[in-house]
Amino acid sequence: MRGLLNRIVEMFLAQIEQKQQALQSAATALDVEAVRFNSHAMKGVSGDVGADAIREKASSIENKAKQDDLSEIVQDITELDNLIKQTIAVMQS
């Protein structure tokens, strides 16, 4: 059971890091469609492992992108990054 949990955590960490970088690039470019796509993907990955705080923040970013609103994207990404750091710390403890 421990081995399975470790594999799930490792897969989550690899995927969330990749998606986090893609979202950051999209936000920097102010590419609203890429922000929407990548935040949606993060929502799915985090939901799969029960990382609800990340899922909710990614969902919020996705909804803003759907409305063409990137006015708070820097703050949103900062908050999301902090949630990811906190979640990773808990998973690795």
PyMOL commands that set and color helices and strands:
alter all, ss='L'
color gray80, all
select helices_A, chain A and resi 2-28+32-48+52-66+73-92
alter helices_A, ss='H'
color red, helices_A
deselect
rebuild
show_as cartoon
